[in-house]
Amino acid sequence: MKMKVKWKGGASAPPFRKHMSTANNQSGTSHEAAGASGQAGLVFDIQRYALHDGPGIRTTVFFKGCPLTCWWCHNPEGRSPKPDLMFFENRCLVCGDCIRVCPHGAVHCLKGEVRTDSECQVCGTCAEACPAGARKVAGRHMTVAEVMREVEQDLIFWDESGGGVTFSGGEPLAQPRFLESLLDACREKRIHTVLETCGLANRDVVLGLSEKAGLVLFDLKTLDPVKHKKFTGVSNDSIVANLEALAAKHTAVMVRYPIIPEINDDSENVGRMVSLLSRLRLWQIHLLPYHESGTEKYKRLGMEFRLDDIKAPPASLVTKIAAEFEKAGFKVKVGG
């Protein structure tokens, strides 16, 4: 990681639980921990008044860590299972406070530029000292009780809209114990829950935790195995198999299909999706046209963004894809 700016001076467990360690290995390193106030995990954001993460007005809890590395990901700060340091260059006053307070000597001036080097431990000291909010740590350890205290502030919105809490990421199934505890806590308080997942986790974890959610939003990227491996970093075999297993159990599932130009918007992929989902009798599809809103995050994280030349798909293409699903009998939702 290198960030720089010009320097100016100065009971018996459920059957799926025995597979949770396997799920952690498959879905990234887990940062779950059991504390005095209950199960804890790593969260990078809690977003209020979310309108596209399930029914009604919702509060979305974003889990840190994901087994996929999608080229188009608009939440790259959710990939790593560890906290990340983000740098907002446009906010920086170049005051030097971060250099003076860093306990690891990771922030320094070199040839007139302020840099953060590989010695950074993401302790957050520089972020706390920054008077302009130019430095931010993405990822904080929270207990179930702490998360519930935050989300329950929105009860009035859920009651009036039929909403609730959505667990997203990153990948929530990468922290299965933490997710289970949160789902249980919401159920005790009769809060509707949605689980958004990429589908890559141990089968028993997927099935067991999906049963505890009111709805599963299942992101299906592409059914082309070569493209899936190239653009997400993993095979789609287990993902498709897990979707089939969910359908067989008649779990409430809505498939979400991100439309990425030149990657998965071809007629062959659309046809494969129509065929698979028809066979599984999953008749709801949510089309998510690619947007560029997350590209700046890559710069803030010091990461390379590999789709600079890709723009949002034209409305005519989205309409055409929607028509293919509708013709096959699907209920189609677009946007979000």
C-alpha positions as CSV (number, residue, x, y, z in Angstrom):
1,M,0.0,0.0,0.0
2,K,1.4,3.4,-1.0
3,M,-0.4,6.7,-0.5
4,K,1.1,10.0,-1.2
5,V,0.4,13.8,-1.4
6,K,2.6,16.8,-1.9
7,W,4.2,17.9,1.4
8,K,3.8,21.5,2.4
9,G,5.6,21.3,5.7
10,G,4.8,21.5,9.4
11,A,-27.6,-26.8,23.1
12,S,-26.2,-29.3,20.5
13,A,-25.0,-27.2,17.6
14,P,-27.0,-27.2,14.3
15,P,-25.4,-29.6,11.7
16,F,-24.0,-26.8,9.7
17,R,-21.9,-25.4,12.5
18,K,-19.3,-28.2,12.3
19,H,-18.5,-26.9,8.8
20,M,-17.9,-23.3,9.8
21,S,-14.1,-23.6,10.0
22,T,-14.2,-25.1,6.5
23,A,-16.3,-22.2,5.3
24,N,-13.8,-19.7,6.7
25,N,-11.0,-21.4,4.7
26,Q,-13.2,-21.3,1.6
27,S,-14.4,-17.8,2.0
28,G,-11.4,-16.0,3.4
29,T,-9.9,-15.7,6.8
30,S,-12.5,-15.1,9.5
31,H,-12.1,-12.3,12.0
32,E,-14.8,-13.5,14.3
33,A,-14.2,-13.6,18.0
34,A,-16.1,-14.3,21.1
35,G,-16.0,-11.4,23.6
36,A,-17.6,-10.7,26.9
37,S,-20.6,-9.0,25.3
38,G,-21.1,-11.8,22.8
39,Q,-20.0,-12.9,19.3
40,A,-18.0,-10.3,17.4
41,G,-17.1,-9.8,13.8
42,L,-15.6,-7.3,11.3
43,V,-17.9,-4.7,9.7
44,F,-16.9,-2.0,7.3
45,D,-20.1,0.0,7.1
46,I,-23.7,0.3,8.3
47,Q,-25.9,2.0,5.8
48,R,-29.2,3.5,6.7
49,Y,-32.3,4.1,4.5
50,A,-31.2,1.5,1.9
51,L,-33.9,1.1,-0.8
52,H,-32.5,-1.6,-3.0
53,D,-31.3,-4.3,-0.6
54,G,-34.6,-6.1,-0.1
55,P,-38.3,-5.1,0.7
56,G,-39.1,-1.8,2.3
57,I,-36.6,0.7,3.8
58,R,-33.6,-1.3,5.2
59,T,-30.5,-0.9,7.2
60,T,-27.6,-2.7,5.6
61,V,-24.7,-4.2,7.6
62,F,-21.6,-4.7,5.4
63,F,-19.4,-7.6,6.5
64,K,-15.6,-7.4,5.7
65,G,-14.0,-10.1,3.7
66,C,-15.0,-11.8,0.4
67,P,-13.7,-14.9,-1.4
68,L,-14.3,-13.2,-4.8
69,T,-12.2,-10.4,-6.4
70,C,-14.7,-9.2,-9.0
71,W,-13.1,-6.6,-11.4
72,W,-16.2,-4.4,-11.2
73,C,-16.7,-4.6,-7.4
74,H,-18.0,-1.2,-6.1
75,N,-17.1,-2.1,-2.5
76,P,-13.4,-3.0,-2.8
77,E,-12.9,-2.0,0.9
78,G,-15.0,-5.1,1.7
79,R,-12.6,-7.6,0.0
80,S,-9.9,-8.1,2.6
81,P,-10.8,-9.9,5.8
82,K,-8.6,-7.3,7.6
83,P,-9.1,-3.5,8.2
84,D,-7.9,-1.3,5.3
85,L,-6.6,2.3,5.4
86,M,-8.4,4.6,2.9
87,F,-6.9,8.0,1.8
88,F,-9.1,10.8,0.5
89,E,-6.5,12.9,-1.3
90,N,-9.0,15.7,-2.1
91,R,-9.6,16.3,1.7
92,C,-5.9,16.3,2.7
93,L,-4.6,19.6,4.2
94,V,-1.0,18.3,4.0
95,C,-0.6,19.4,7.6
96,G,1.8,16.6,8.7
97,D,-0.2,15.5,11.7
98,C,-0.3,11.9,10.4
99,I,3.5,11.8,10.2
100,R,3.9,13.1,13.7
101,V,1.5,10.6,15.4
102,C,2.1,7.4,13.5
103,P,3.5,4.9,16.1
104,H,5.1,2.7,13.5
105,G,6.9,5.3,11.4
106,A,4.9,4.3,8.4
107,V,4.0,7.8,7.3
108,H,6.8,10.0,6.2
109,C,8.0,12.7,3.9
110,L,10.1,11.7,0.9
111,K,11.1,14.1,-1.8
112,G,8.4,16.5,-0.9
113,E,5.6,13.9,-0.7
114,V,3.8,12.4,2.2
115,R,3.7,8.6,1.9
116,T,2.2,5.6,3.8
117,D,4.4,2.6,3.3
118,S,4.2,-1.2,3.9
119,E,5.1,-0.7,7.6
120,C,1.5,0.5,8.2
121,Q,-0.4,-1.6,10.7
122,V,-3.7,0.1,10.0
123,C,-4.0,1.0,13.7
124,G,-6.0,4.1,12.9
125,T,-3.9,6.5,14.9
126,C,-3.4,8.7,11.8
127,A,-7.1,8.7,10.9
128,E,-8.0,9.8,14.4
129,A,-5.4,12.6,14.2
130,C,-6.4,13.9,10.8
131,P,-8.4,17.1,11.1
132,A,-9.9,16.9,7.6
133,G,-11.0,13.2,7.6
134,A,-8.6,12.4,4.8
135,R,-7.7,9.1,6.4
136,K,-10.2,6.4,7.3
137,V,-10.0,2.9,8.5
138,A,-12.4,0.6,6.7
139,G,-13.3,-2.2,9.1
140,R,-14.1,-2.2,12.8
141,H,-14.7,-5.1,15.2
142,M,-18.2,-5.0,16.5
143,T,-20.1,-7.3,18.9
144,V,-23.6,-8.5,18.1
145,A,-24.9,-6.2,20.8
146,E,-23.2,-3.2,19.3
147,V,-24.6,-3.9,15.8
148,M,-28.1,-4.4,17.2
149,R,-27.9,-1.1,19.1
150,E,-27.1,0.7,15.9
151,V,-29.6,-0.9,13.6
152,E,-32.5,-0.8,16.1
153,Q,-32.4,3.0,15.8
154,D,-34.2,2.5,12.5
155,L,-37.1,0.5,13.8
156,I,-39.7,3.2,13.0
157,F,-38.7,3.1,9.3
158,W,-39.0,-0.7,9.1
159,D,-42.4,-0.7,10.8
160,E,-43.8,1.8,8.4
161,S,-42.3,0.3,5.2
162,G,-42.1,-3.4,5.8
163,G,-38.3,-3.2,5.8
164,G,-35.6,-4.6,8.1
165,V,-32.0,-5.5,8.2
166,T,-29.9,-6.7,5.2
167,F,-26.5,-8.4,5.7
168,S,-24.2,-7.7,2.8
169,G,-20.5,-7.3,2.2
170,G,-18.0,-8.4,1.3
171,E,-19.5,-11.8,2.0
172,P,-21.5,-12.4,5.2
173,L,-21.1,-16.1,5.0
174,A,-17.3,-15.6,5.4
175,Q,-18.1,-14.8,9.1
176,P,-20.7,-17.5,9.7
177,R,-20.8,-17.5,13.5
178,F,-21.2,-13.7,13.6
179,L,-23.9,-13.9,11.0
180,E,-25.8,-16.6,12.7
181,S,-25.8,-14.7,16.0
182,L,-27.1,-11.6,14.3
183,L,-29.8,-13.5,12.4
184,D,-30.8,-15.0,15.7
185,A,-30.9,-11.7,17.5
186,C,-33.0,-10.2,14.7
187,R,-35.4,-13.1,14.9
188,E,-35.8,-12.7,18.6
189,K,-36.9,-9.1,18.0
190,R,-39.0,-10.0,15.0
191,I,-36.9,-8.0,12.6
192,H,-37.1,-9.1,8.9
193,T,-33.7,-10.1,7.6
194,V,-32.2,-10.4,4.1
195,L,-28.9,-12.2,3.3
196,E,-27.0,-11.0,0.3
197,T,-24.4,-13.5,-0.9
198,C,-22.1,-14.4,-3.7
199,G,-22.9,-18.0,-2.9
200,L,-19.4,-19.3,-2.3
201,A,-19.2,-21.1,1.1
202,N,-19.6,-24.6,2.4
203,R,-22.9,-26.1,1.4
204,D,-24.1,-26.7,4.9
205,V,-23.3,-23.2,6.0
206,V,-25.2,-21.7,3.0
207,L,-28.2,-23.9,3.6
208,G,-28.2,-23.6,7.4
209,L,-27.9,-19.8,7.6
210,S,-30.2,-19.1,4.6
211,E,-32.9,-20.9,6.6
212,K,-32.6,-18.2,9.3
213,A,-33.0,-15.3,6.8
214,G,-36.3,-14.1,5.5
215,L,-34.9,-13.7,2.0
216,V,-31.7,-14.5,0.2
217,L,-30.4,-12.2,-2.5
218,F,-28.1,-14.4,-4.5
219,D,-25.6,-12.7,-6.8
220,L,-25.0,-14.6,-10.0
221,K,-22.2,-13.1,-12.1
222,T,-21.9,-15.3,-15.1
223,L,-22.4,-18.9,-16.1
224,D,-19.4,-18.9,-18.4
225,P,-16.8,-20.8,-16.3
226,V,-13.8,-19.3,-18.0
227,K,-15.0,-15.8,-17.7
228,H,-16.1,-16.4,-14.1
229,K,-12.6,-17.6,-13.2
230,K,-11.0,-14.7,-15.0
231,F,-13.1,-11.8,-13.7
232,T,-13.9,-13.0,-10.1
233,G,-10.8,-15.1,-9.4
234,V,-12.8,-18.3,-8.5
235,S,-14.6,-21.1,-10.2
236,N,-18.4,-20.9,-10.4
237,D,-19.0,-24.7,-9.8
238,S,-19.7,-24.4,-6.1
239,I,-21.7,-21.2,-6.5
240,V,-24.1,-22.8,-9.0
241,A,-24.3,-26.0,-6.9
242,N,-25.2,-24.0,-3.8
243,L,-27.9,-22.1,-5.8
244,E,-29.3,-25.4,-6.9
245,A,-29.3,-26.7,-3.3
246,L,-31.2,-23.6,-2.1
247,A,-33.8,-24.0,-4.8
248,A,-34.3,-27.6,-3.9
249,K,-35.1,-26.6,-0.3
250,H,-37.6,-24.0,-1.6
251,T,-35.7,-21.2,0.1
252,A,-36.9,-17.7,-0.6
253,V,-34.3,-16.6,-3.2
254,M,-34.1,-13.7,-5.6
255,V,-31.2,-13.9,-8.0
256,R,-29.3,-10.7,-8.7
257,Y,-27.5,-10.4,-12.1
258,P,-25.0,-7.5,-12.4
259,I,-24.9,-6.5,-16.1
260,I,-21.2,-5.7,-16.9
261,P,-20.6,-4.6,-20.5
262,E,-18.3,-6.9,-22.5
263,I,-18.1,-9.4,-19.7
264,N,-21.5,-11.0,-19.0
265,D,-24.0,-9.0,-21.1
266,D,-23.8,-11.4,-24.2
267,S,-26.9,-13.3,-25.4
268,E,-25.3,-16.6,-24.7
269,N,-24.9,-15.8,-21.0
270,V,-28.4,-14.5,-20.8
271,G,-29.7,-17.6,-22.4
272,R,-27.8,-19.8,-19.9
273,M,-29.2,-17.9,-17.0
274,V,-32.8,-18.1,-18.3
275,S,-32.4,-21.8,-18.8
276,L,-30.8,-22.5,-15.3
277,L,-33.2,-20.3,-13.3
278,S,-36.2,-21.7,-15.2
279,R,-35.1,-25.2,-14.4
280,L,-34.7,-24.2,-10.7
281,R,-38.1,-22.5,-10.8
282,L,-36.6,-19.3,-9.4
283,W,-38.9,-16.8,-11.2
284,Q,-37.6,-13.5,-9.8
285,I,-34.6,-11.8,-11.2
286,H,-33.0,-8.4,-10.2
287,L,-30.9,-6.8,-13.0
288,L,-28.2,-4.5,-11.7
289,P,-26.7,-2.4,-14.5
290,Y,-23.0,-1.6,-13.9
291,H,-22.2,1.9,-12.6
292,E,-19.0,3.7,-11.9
293,S,-19.8,5.0,-8.4
294,G,-17.2,2.8,-6.7
295,T,-14.2,3.5,-8.9
296,E,-12.7,6.3,-6.7
297,K,-12.5,3.8,-3.8
298,Y,-9.7,1.9,-5.6
299,K,-7.6,5.1,-5.6
300,R,-8.3,5.6,-1.9
301,L,-7.2,2.1,-1.1
302,G,-4.1,2.2,-3.4
303,M,-5.6,-0.6,-5.5
304,E,-5.7,-0.9,-9.3
305,F,-9.0,-0.6,-11.0
306,R,-9.0,-2.9,-14.1
307,L,-12.2,-1.7,-15.9
308,D,-11.4,1.9,-16.7
309,D,-12.8,1.7,-20.2
310,I,-16.1,0.1,-19.2
311,K,-19.1,2.4,-19.0
312,A,-22.7,1.8,-17.8
313,P,-24.6,-0.4,-20.2
314,P,-27.1,1.5,-22.5
315,A,-30.7,1.5,-21.5
316,S,-31.6,-0.3,-24.7
317,L,-29.4,-3.3,-23.8
318,V,-30.9,-3.5,-20.2
319,T,-34.4,-3.4,-21.7
320,K,-33.5,-6.2,-24.1
321,I,-32.1,-8.4,-21.4
322,A,-35.1,-7.7,-19.2
323,A,-37.4,-8.7,-22.1
324,E,-35.7,-12.0,-22.5
325,F,-36.4,-12.9,-18.9
326,E,-40.0,-11.6,-19.0
327,K,-40.6,-13.6,-22.1
328,A,-39.6,-16.7,-20.2
329,G,-42.1,-15.9,-17.4
330,F,-39.8,-14.1,-14.9
331,K,-40.7,-11.2,-12.7
332,V,-38.0,-8.7,-13.4
333,K,-36.7,-5.8,-11.3
334,V,-34.2,-3.4,-12.8
335,G,-31.8,-1.0,-11.0
336,G,-30.5,-0.5,-7.5
